[in-house]
Amino acid sequence: MMKAVFVEAAYQIEVKEVEEQPVEANEVVIKVKAAGICGSDIHTYKGLHPFRKPPVIIGHEVAGEIVKVGEAVKKFKVGDRVTVEPQTGCGSCEYCLTGKINYCENRGAPGVKGWYGTMAEYFVAPENCVFKLPDNVDLYQGVLVEPLAVGVHAVRKADIQLGEKVAILGAGPIGLLTLACVKAAGATTILVTDVMDYCLESAQKLGATHTLNITDKANWVDEIRGQIGPFDKVLVAVGVPGIINQALGLLRKGGRVVTIAMFHGEQSFDIGNLQGSEKEIVGCMTYTREDTQAAIELIANGYVDSDVIITHKLPYAQAAEGFRMVDKKEDSSIKVLVTFE
């Protein structure tokens, strides 16, 4: 038996004992050091997630130490410090065979189709989803690999070039980690917007050249264009109504919007602005193995200040407090980790 954190129902977090998950020949068992609370976990917490429904063991960000390996595992051994890219594909479709597991029609993820979430004392994962952490990356930093891979993938979808002007709308954990990737890609003017000053202060620490609190600013797009001019790329890391039209308003002719956030419902935008200026809107869905490896390299080589991102570490018994903190943005929280010491 082991302890696990459940979203039992909307806005209801419980710690319960469950049977440990069986281990297949190609799988490893990870003793979890910490698991992160992600924005998509909050969607589950609110009962809004499209496919991860309560009651469910929550979590998909994780780092820990391998304590058992299946008989067919070749790349890992007991004692290895690892993180996990939490998605699986069928392995045989066109997308899987070309490295686009995130497109697979039978894509699996923690908390779906019987795969336990990561917020438990032990987590079982297929060998091909597991990545060894470099010696200079601690296990708390290892939890950031998965959300950072989202930022890596977004930057690649945006095709950010050296010297470009980039705007990031939303300064939560994904927006801030995307900022680190945008800076690493060579953008020289980086605007970050949000409605919380403390998030924007964190963006400044991570290299944003401009920040703006857009609370009660109806014409902030015109204000920014007047100050900075149009942007080459706009990355949308918050799924609020009207955000796509605002993103398009920031773009230069021929520029590109990339949608990272999880959206609910429809978004309206000015199709004339899109078509007449040959602007683009590009979707962005999780990451690939290549993105995850790049995320590890970025952390290992000092491109991400984890002390800015990770604001709280709470023992699993306080998981409910952590979810409330993230949902309500209490105590200047950004990335909250749930630990299993």
N, C-alpha and C positions, 0 to 999 in steps of 0.2 A: 504494500500500500504506500501511497505518497500523498502529500498535500498538493492541492491545485486550486488556482483562482478561477472561479466561474463568474461569468455574467449569467446570473440565474434568470433574470427578467430585466426589462428596461429599468435602468437606474438602480439595479440591485446586484451588488457584488458579494459573493460568499466564498469562503475558503472551505473546501471539503476534502475528504479523503477518497481517493479513487484507486482502482487497480492500476499498476504500472502497465504500460502498453507492451504487447508482445513484440519481440525483436525478430525480424526476418534476416535471412543470410546476408543480404546486401545493406544492412542497416547498422547504425551505431547508437549507443545510449550515451547521452550527454547529461552529466550532473550540472544543473543550471546554476550559474553564479548570479546572473541577473537577466531580466527581461524588460523591455521597454514598453511604455504605454504610448501607442501610436494614435494619430488622428482617426485612422480607420477603426481602431479599437473603440474610440469614443462613439463612432457611428453605431457599432454593435451595442455599446452601453446604452445608447438612446433608443435602440430597437429599430434603427434606420438602415443598417447595412444590407446590401442587396442579396448576399448569399451566406453571411455568417450570422446565424440566428440563435438567440438564447433558447434554452440553457446551453452554454458552451464553455469549455476551457479556453480562456482568451489568450491572446498574445501571439506574435509572429517574429518579433525582434528578440535575439537571444545570443548569449555567449556562455561558455562553460568548459568543462573538462570531460573528455571521453572516459567512461568507466567500463564500457563493454563494447566489443565489436562482433558483428556477425561473422560466420565462418567464411563467407565469400569476400569480405572486406579486404582490400589490398593496400589502400593509401594511408590508413590511419591505424594508430595503436592506442592502447590504454595510456592515459596521461597527456595526450595531445590537447592543447588549448585551441578551441575552435569557435567559429560562428557558423550560421546556416543561412543559405539562400532559401527562403521558405516557399518554394513552389516546385511542383513536379509536373511533368508532361507525360503523355502516353508513350513517348519514345519512338513512335513509328510514323507519325503524320509528317506532312511536308514541313510544318513549322518546327517541330522538334528536330527533324533531321537537318534543318538549316540554322539551328541555334536560337530559334525564336520560341522558346518554351512559353513565354508570356502570351503567345497567340493560341496555344493549344486549346482545342475545344473541350478537352478532358483535363484541363489544368487543375491540379490539386493544391491545397494550401492548408496550413494549420487551422483547426477549428471547422474544417469542412470534410465531409465524406469519411468520418471516423478518425481522422488524424488529429490527435490532441494538440491543443495550443501550447505555446512555449512557457506560459506562466505556471510552471509546476516544478517540483523538485527534480524531475528527470524528463528529458525530451528525447524522443526517438526520431531519427531522420535517416533517409537513404544516403549512402556514401556519396553519391554524385551531387548532393545538395550541400555538402559540408566543406568548409574551407578552414585550413589551418591558419592561426594568427601568428604573425611575426613576433619574435621575442620582445620587441620594444613596444608592442601594442597590448595594453592590459585588457582584462575581460570586460571592464565597464566600457572602454572604447570599442571593444568588439561588438557590443550591442548596437553601436551606431552604424555598423557596416551596412545593414539592410536599408535603413532610411537614406543613408548617403548614396547607395546605389540607385535609389529613385532619382536623386539629383544628378548623378552621372548620366543616367538614361535620358533625362530631360534635356541636359546640355547637348547630348549627342543628337537628339531629335531636333533641337533648335539649330544645330550646326553653328554654334557660336565661334566667331573668328577673332583673331588677335586685333585689339583696338576697337571692338564694337561697343555700342551703347546698349545696355540691357536693363530692363526693369523687371523686378520680381514683386508680384502682388501677393502679400501675405508673408508674415515673418514668424510663423510658428516653426516647429522643428524642421519640417520639410523645406519650407522657404529658406531658413537659415542654412541648412546643409546644402541646398541648391546654390545659395550664394557662394559658399566655399568652392563649389565646382565651377561656377561662372567665373570667379576670380582666377582659378587655376587654368581655365581655358583661355584667358588672356583678355577678357573684357576690361576696358579701362574706365568707363563710366557706368556705375551700377547704382540704380535707384531701387530702394526697398520701401514699400508702403505697408501700413498696418493701422490698427486702431488702438494699439497699446504701446505707450511710450517705452516701457521696459524692453519690449521685443525689438523696437527700433534701436535702442541703445546697444543691444546685443548685435544687431546687424552692423552697426558702426564698428564694434570691436572686431567683427569678422571681415571688414574691408569694404563695406558699402561706402560709396563716395557721396551719396545723397540719400536722405530718408525723409519720409513725410507721413505724419499722422493725418489720415483722411477723415477723421470723425467730423461730422457736420460741415464737410467741404463739398458742396454740390458741384462745384466747377473745378475740382482739383486737377482734372486731366488738362484743361486749358492752362491752368496755372503752371503745371510742370512743363508743358510744351513751350510756354513762354520763357521759362527759365533755362531749360536744358535743350529744347528742341525735340524732334521726333526720335524714337528709338528703333534700333535694328531688330531687336527681339524682345518679346514680353513673355515672361513665364508666370502662369497663373497658379498660385499655391493656396488659394482660398476659394471655396465654391459658393460665394454669395450671389444673390440676384444682381444682374446688371454688369457683372465683372467682365464678361467677354466683350461687351460693347466698349467698356472703358479701356480694356487692353487694346482693342483695335484703334481706339482714338489716340493712343500713345504712339502707335507705329508709324514709321515712314512708309512711303510707297514701296511695295515689294517686300515689306517686313513680315515677320512670322510670329504668331502667337502659339505657345505650347501650353496645353491644359494638363496640369499635374493633379490638381485637387480632385476629391471625390464630390461629384455634383448630385443633387437630388432635384428632380423635375427638369423643366425646360429652361433654356437661356435664349433670350431674344437679342438680336444684334442687327445693325444696319447693313443689309446685304449690298447696298449701293457703295458703301465705303469699302467693303471687302472687294467687290468685283472691280469697281472703277479704279482702285489703286493697286490691284493685283496683290493684295495682302493674303496671308495664309493662316488658317487655323489647323493645328496639328494635334492629334490626340497622343497621349503618353500613358502607357500601361506598364507598371512595375519596372522590370529590368531584365537583363540577360546575364549569363554567367560571366561574360566579359565585363559587364558593368560592375558586378560584385567584386571581381578581382581588382578592377581599377579603384574601387572604393577602399579596399584594404590597403592598396599602395598609397593612396592619398593620405590616409590616417597615419600609416607607418612613416611617411616622409614629411609629416608636420604641416600638412595643408589644412587641417581641421583642428581648431582649438576646442577640444572636448569639454574643457572647464566652462566655456561659455554656453555650450549646448546642454550639458547634463547639470541640472540645477538641484535635483533631489534624488536621494536613494532611500527607499522605504522598505522595511521588511515585509514579507508577503502578508503577514497578519494585518498590516495597515493598507492593503491594496485598495480597499473602498475609499479611504482618504485620498489616495493617489489619483484615482479616477475622478473623484469630485474636484480635486485640485486642478487637474488638467482641463476638465470640462468648464469649470468656472474661471480658469486662469487666476487661481489664488496664489498668493505668496510668490509672485513673479516667476511662476513655474514655466519652464520650457520643456525639456525632456525629463520625465520622471521615470526612474528605474525601480522595479520591484525586485528585491533581492531574496535569494534563497541560500543563506549562509549555513 
